[in-house]
Amino acid sequence: MRWEAKDALAFQDTGEYVDTAIVPMIQLNPNTPVPSAAHAEYVQMVSYGLEKQLKGRIMLFPPVTYFEDQTPVIAHWTGNLKKVGFSHVAYLGAKGMSIDGSALRLGVPDIPLETMDETYKQKLAGDQVQQLLQALVKHWNT
């Protein structure tokens, strides 16, 4: 489910089955706009791929942007998402995979998308989704 009106309606009816929040994390870096924008685009592609594979189990939130330190942002979001009933909170972003308090960080590599063919972009994103699916399922089972 995405944070959109039609999915929010479905969430009201079936929310007890949606136990995982996925929050894309986008670092803004005006000093290096092309790599920063490419990474943001790739994180979004992977986010949508995860949501498509796990619809009915996850809620994909809109991307959260930050400039430097994501730690206070993650702490704030995790606390609020846990309060409203999400058992699992996962963030997609630039850092490698780790557990940060009670949240899962899923790293998405920097890929230079600016000159890449659209078909190849989709293949790379699909491969990344498969890796993250495995990590997320492993996290659910621990």
N, C-alpha and C positions, 0 to 999 in steps of 0.2 A: 504494500500500500504506500502511496505517496501522500505527502501533505498537500492534498488537493481536495476541493469540495466534495466530489463524488466519492472519493476514498474515505473522507472524514465521515460521511454518512454511513458507509459500510463499517467503519471502525466503531461507531456507536453501537451497532448491532452485534458485532463479533469481536469486540476489543479484548475479551479475555483470552483469545487465541493469539493475539499479537503481543508477544512478550519481549520483542527486541526492537530497540531504536537504533537506527543507523544515521549518523550525522557526518556528512562530508565536511572536512576542514580545509579551507582554502587560505593559503598564506599570500597576502598581497605584498609585492615587492616592486614599488615604482622604479627602482634603480635598474631592475632587469625585467622589463614588462613582457617580453616575448616568452622566456622560459616560465615565468610566473603564470602567464595566461595559458600556456600549453599544459602546464601541470593542472591548473584548474579545470580545463576542458577534459583532460584524461580522468581526473577524479570524478567528474560528473558522469562520464561515459561508464565508468566502472560501477558507480553508485546505481545508475539506472539498470545495469545488467544484474546486479545483486538483487535489486527490488523485483525485477522480472522473474528471477529464479525462485525467490522466496516470498512471493506475494501471499498474503494471508498469515504470515508468521512475523514479518517485520514491518515497521513504519519507517519510511525514508523521509527524513526531515530536510528542509532547505539547507543549502550550504551555510556554514558559519565562517565568516572571514575574520582574519586577524592579521596584525602586522609583524609582531615579534614573538612574544611568548604565548603559546597556546595553553599552558598549564592552568592559569586561572579560568580561562574560558571553558576548558574541559571540566574542571571541578564544579563550576556553576551549572553547566548543562547537565552533568551527571546527577547532581543532587536533585535538580528539578524533575528530570525524567524518572528518576527512581521514586520520587514522591507521588507522581501520577500513576505509578504502577508498572513501569517497564522493569522486568527482571534483569534484562541484559541491555547494555549500552555499548555500542561500538562506533568508533570514529575512523573515517578514512582520511588519510593525509600523507604527508611527506615522511614522517618518521617510520621506522621499522615496526614490526609487530611486537607488542608488549602488553602487559596488563598494567594499567595505571590506576591504582586504587581499586575501585570496583568496575572500571571500564576497560574495554578492549580497544587497543589501537591497532589498526590494520594499515600497514604502510603500502603506499602506491608509488612506484618508482617514477622518476622524472623521465619523460619520453619526449623527444623533440618532434612534436606533431605538426609544426608549422609548414613543412614541405612534404608531409607524408600523404600517400594516397588514402582515400577514405576507406576502401576495402581493407587495407592493411591496418589502419587504426582500429577498425571494428574487430579484426582478428586478435590484435594485441590486447584489446580490452576484454574480449571473451576469454582469452587465456588467463588474464589476471583475475577475472571473476571466478574461474574454476579454482584457482589457488586460494582465493579468499573464502570461497564456499567451504572448502575443506577446513580452513582455520576456524571459521565460525561454527561449524558443526562440532569440531573438536572442543571448542570453548563451551558449547551448550552441554556437551556430555561430561564435562569435568565438574 
